[in-house]
């Protein structure tokens, strides 16, 4: 599919730019870069995140227009791959959670000991 993206549009899929006119995108959701990145039809780098001829799904066009060929949709987009990687992580117990659980066990043991002690003393 060939799509046209204009200023203010959200890029609907990963696209390879065929033609561009002063086209810039906001890649901050992917790379954290605060400056809009210019995009054109020229291949500049082997790394997809570094090359200037790709615009990625969910990024916003902040200037100009571009025409591009769809190269990835859904889970096959860069954003989809990031989401799959993030959802596949197992969340172990954090160090602070371990410390809190240990503290709770100590307080529970002391409370039970004192409760049983006062109960026994009450009958003596």
Backbone as numpy.savetxt, mean C-alpha at the origin, in Angstrom:
# Nx Ny Nz CAx CAy CAz Cx Cy Cz
-6.68 -2.82 -25.26 -7.52 -1.63 -25.26 -6.64 -0.38 -25.26
-7.10 0.63 -25.93 -6.42 1.92 -25.95 -7.31 2.91 -25.21
-6.74 3.66 -24.28 -7.52 4.61 -23.51 -6.88 5.99 -23.55
-7.71 7.00 -23.30 -7.23 8.38 -23.21 -7.44 8.85 -21.79
-6.39 9.43 -21.23 -6.44 9.95 -19.86 -6.19 11.44 -19.93
-7.03 12.20 -19.23 -6.91 13.66 -19.21 -6.68 14.15 -17.79
-6.32 15.42 -17.69 -6.12 16.08 -16.40 -7.32 15.83 -15.49
-7.07 15.38 -14.27 -8.13 15.13 -13.30 -8.63 13.71 -13.28
-8.30 12.90 -14.30 -8.75 11.50 -14.34 -7.87 10.63 -13.46
-8.48 9.56 -12.96 -7.71 8.52 -12.29 -7.38 7.48 -13.36
-6.14 7.04 -13.39 -5.72 6.07 -14.40 -6.43 4.75 -14.10
-7.21 4.20 -15.07 -8.05 3.04 -14.80 -7.33 1.69 -14.84
-6.10 1.66 -15.35 -5.33 0.42 -15.46 -3.87 0.80 -15.66
-2.98 -0.16 -15.59 -1.59 0.12 -15.97 -1.56 0.32 -17.48
-0.98 1.43 -17.92 -0.97 1.71 -19.36 0.44 2.07 -19.82
0.74 1.67 -21.05 1.98 2.09 -21.71 1.62 3.29 -22.58
2.27 4.41 -22.33 1.96 5.65 -23.03 2.37 5.54 -24.50
1.43 5.84 -25.37 1.69 5.86 -26.81 1.93 7.29 -27.27
1.13 8.19 -26.71 1.20 9.60 -27.09 0.85 10.43 -25.87
1.60 11.53 -25.65 1.35 12.36 -24.48 1.59 13.82 -24.80
0.83 14.66 -24.10 0.98 16.10 -24.24 1.05 16.71 -22.84
2.28 17.04 -22.39 2.51 17.61 -21.05 1.85 16.78 -19.96
1.95 15.47 -20.07 1.25 14.57 -19.16 2.07 14.32 -17.90
1.44 14.54 -16.75 2.06 14.27 -15.45 1.08 13.50 -14.57
1.64 12.58 -13.78 0.82 11.78 -12.87 1.36 11.91 -11.45
0.47 11.71 -10.49 0.83 11.71 -9.07 1.03 10.26 -8.63
2.28 9.85 -8.49 2.60 8.47 -8.10 2.77 8.31 -6.60
2.33 9.26 -5.81 2.58 9.20 -4.37 1.95 7.98 -3.71
0.85 7.46 -4.24 0.23 6.27 -3.65 1.08 5.02 -3.84
1.96 5.02 -4.85 2.83 3.87 -5.11 4.24 4.06 -4.58
4.82 5.21 -4.84 6.24 5.41 -4.56 6.51 6.39 -3.43
5.51 7.16 -3.03 5.71 8.15 -1.98 6.28 9.46 -2.48
6.52 9.56 -3.78 7.06 10.80 -4.34 6.00 11.89 -4.30
6.34 13.04 -3.76 5.37 14.11 -3.62 5.23 14.94 -4.88
6.23 14.93 -5.73 6.20 15.71 -6.97 5.51 14.91 -8.08
4.66 15.57 -8.88 4.08 14.88 -10.04 5.19 14.46 -11.01
5.04 13.28 -11.60 6.04 12.73 -12.51 5.57 12.86 -13.95
6.42 13.40 -14.82 6.05 13.53 -16.22 6.10 12.17 -16.90
5.21 11.97 -17.85 5.12 10.72 -18.59 5.07 11.05 -20.08
5.77 10.22 -20.88 5.76 10.37 -22.33 5.94 9.00 -22.96
6.03 8.94 -24.27 6.11 7.67 -24.98 7.51 7.07 -25.00
8.50 7.75 -24.47 9.88 7.29 -24.53 10.19 6.29 -23.41
10.75 5.13 -23.80 11.20 4.12 -22.84 12.51 4.60 -22.24
12.58 4.71 -20.89 13.76 5.29 -20.26 14.46 4.36 -19.27
13.81 3.29 -18.82 14.42 2.45 -17.78 13.80 1.06 -17.81
14.58 0.03 -17.43 14.05 -1.34 -17.38 13.08 -1.54 -16.23
13.27 -0.83 -15.13 12.39 -0.93 -13.96 11.07 -0.23 -14.27
9.94 -0.93 -14.19 8.64 -0.31 -14.51 8.33 0.93 -13.66
8.78 0.96 -12.41 8.49 2.11 -11.56 9.33 3.33 -11.94
10.41 3.12 -12.66 11.32 4.21 -13.02 11.11 4.73 -14.44
10.60 3.91 -15.33 10.46 4.33 -16.72 9.38 5.39 -16.87
9.51 6.23 -17.87 8.58 7.34 -18.07 7.45 7.01 -19.04
7.41 5.79 -19.58 6.35 5.48 -20.54 5.23 4.62 -19.95
5.18 4.50 -18.63 4.09 3.77 -17.97 3.36 4.67 -16.98
2.05 4.53 -16.96 1.22 5.17 -15.94 0.47 4.04 -15.23
0.35 4.14 -13.94 -0.15 3.02 -13.15 -1.57 3.22 -12.65
-2.25 2.09 -12.50 -3.60 2.04 -11.97 -3.67 2.81 -10.64
-4.71 3.58 -10.46 -5.05 4.34 -9.25 -4.24 5.61 -9.06
-3.33 5.92 -9.98 -2.64 7.21 -9.89 -3.49 8.26 -10.57
-3.31 9.51 -10.19 -4.11 10.59 -10.75 -3.32 11.38 -11.78
-3.98 11.71 -12.87 -3.38 12.58 -13.87 -3.54 14.01 -13.37
-2.43 14.72 -13.19 -2.49 16.06 -12.63 -2.24 17.15 -13.67
-1.84 16.74 -14.88 -1.58 17.73 -15.92 -1.56 17.04 -17.27
-2.08 17.69 -18.30 -1.99 17.22 -19.67 -2.91 16.07 -20.01
-2.64 15.48 -21.18 -3.42 14.34 -21.66 -2.46 13.28 -22.19
-2.96 12.05 -22.24 -2.16 10.96 -22.77 -3.06 9.90 -23.35
-2.52 9.17 -24.30 -3.19 8.04 -24.89 -2.30 6.84 -24.62
-2.89 5.74 -24.16 -2.05 4.61 -23.79 -2.70 3.27 -24.05
-1.87 2.26 -24.15 -2.29 0.89 -24.36 -2.32 0.18 -23.01
-3.44 -0.45 -22.68 -3.58 -1.15 -21.40 -2.65 -2.35 -21.38
-1.80 -2.43 -20.33 -0.87 -3.55 -20.18 -1.16 -4.39 -18.94
-2.03 -3.92 -18.07 -2.35 -4.69 -16.87 -3.63 -4.21 -16.22
-4.46 -5.17 -15.79 -5.69 -4.83 -15.07 -5.81 -5.73 -13.86
-6.60 -5.29 -12.90 -6.87 -6.11 -11.71 -5.62 -6.49 -10.94
-5.47 -7.77 -10.65 -4.32 -8.26 -9.89 -3.02 -8.20 -10.68
-3.09 -7.96 -11.98 -1.88 -7.90 -12.81 -1.29 -6.49 -12.86
-1.90 -5.53 -12.17 -1.34 -4.18 -12.11 -0.28 -4.12 -11.02
0.52 -3.08 -11.04 1.52 -2.90 -9.98 0.83 -2.79 -8.63
-0.26 -2.02 -8.57 -1.01 -1.88 -7.31 -1.61 -3.22 -6.88
-2.09 -4.02 -7.82 -2.64 -5.34 -7.50 -1.59 -6.27 -6.94
-0.37 -6.21 -7.50 0.71 -7.04 -6.97 1.10 -6.62 -5.57
1.13 -5.31 -5.33 1.43 -4.82 -3.98 0.37 -5.28 -2.99
-0.90 -5.20 -3.40 -2.00 -5.64 -2.52 -1.90 -7.13 -2.22
-1.55 -7.93 -3.22 -1.39 -9.37 -3.00 -0.24 -9.66 -2.04
0.86 -8.94 -2.19 1.99 -9.13 -1.28 1.62 -8.74 0.15
0.90 -7.63 0.29 0.53 -7.16 1.63 -0.48 -8.09 2.29
-1.40 -8.66 1.53 -2.41 -9.53 2.12 -1.84 -10.90 2.47
-0.70 -11.27 1.87 -0.12 -12.57 2.14 0.77 -12.60 3.37
0.99 -11.45 3.98 1.86 -11.41 5.16 1.12 -11.92 6.39
1.81 -12.73 7.17 1.24 -13.16 8.44 1.66 -12.17 9.50
0.72 -11.74 10.28 1.03 -10.78 11.33 1.29 -11.55 12.62
2.53 -11.58 13.04 2.90 -12.21 14.30 2.63 -11.25 15.45
2.84 -11.74 16.64 2.62 -10.90 17.82 3.76 -9.89 17.92
3.42 -8.64 18.12 4.43 -7.59 18.22 5.11 -7.65 19.59
6.30 -7.08 19.72 6.99 -7.09 21.01 6.17 -6.43 22.12
5.49 -5.33 21.82 4.68 -4.67 22.87 3.52 -5.56 23.28
2.92 -6.29 22.34 1.82 -7.20 22.68 2.32 -8.33 23.58
3.54 -8.83 23.32 4.13 -9.86 24.18 4.36 -9.34 25.59
4.88 -8.11 25.69 5.13 -7.50 27.00 3.83 -7.29 27.77
2.79 -6.83 27.10 1.49 -6.60 27.75 0.91 -7.93 28.24
0.99 -8.98 27.41 0.48 -10.29 27.81 1.23 -10.81 29.03
2.55 -10.64 29.06 3.36 -11.06 30.20 2.95 -10.29 31.46
2.78 -8.99 31.34 2.37 -8.14 32.46 1.00 -8.58 32.99
0.08 -8.87 32.10 -1.27 -9.31 32.51 -1.19 -10.63 33.27
-0.33 -11.55 32.82 -0.18 -12.82 33.53 0.37 -12.61 34.94
1.33 -11.72 35.08 1.89 -11.43 36.41 0.82 -10.83 37.32
0.10 -9.84 36.84 -0.95 -9.19 37.65 -2.04 -10.19 38.00
-2.42 -11.05 37.06 -3.44 -12.07 37.34 -2.97 -13.04 38.42
-1.71 -13.47 38.33 -1.15 -14.38 39.35 -1.14 -13.74 40.72
-0.72 -12.48 40.81 -0.70 -11.77 42.10 -2.13 -11.62 42.64
-3.07 -11.27 41.78 -4.46 -11.08 42.23 -5.06 -12.39 42.73
-4.82 -13.49 42.03 -5.34 -14.79 42.47 -4.69 -15.20 43.79
-3.39 -15.02 43.92 -2.69 -15.35 45.16 -3.25 -14.56 46.33
-3.42 -13.23 46.15 -3.96 -12.41 47.23 -5.40 -12.79 47.56
-6.20 -13.08 46.54 -7.58 -13.48 46.77 -7.68 -14.76 47.59
-6.89 -15.76 47.21 -6.89 -17.03 47.94 -6.34 -16.83 49.36
-5.30 -16.02 49.50 -4.71 -15.76 50.81 -5.75 -15.11 51.74
-6.43 -14.07 51.28 -7.44 -13.41 52.13 -8.60 -14.33 52.42
-8.96 -15.21 51.49 -10.02 -16.15 51.72 -9.66 -17.13 52.85
-8.43 -17.62 52.81 -7.97 -18.55 53.83 -7.84 -17.83 55.17
-7.29 -16.61 55.20 -7.13 -15.84 56.43 -8.51 -15.53 57.05
-9.52 -15.33 56.23 -10.85 -15.02 56.74 -11.43 -16.19 57.55
-11.07 -17.42 57.21 -11.57 -18.56 57.94 -10.72 -18.95 59.14
-9.59 -18.34 59.33 -8.73 -18.67 60.47 -9.11 -17.88 61.68
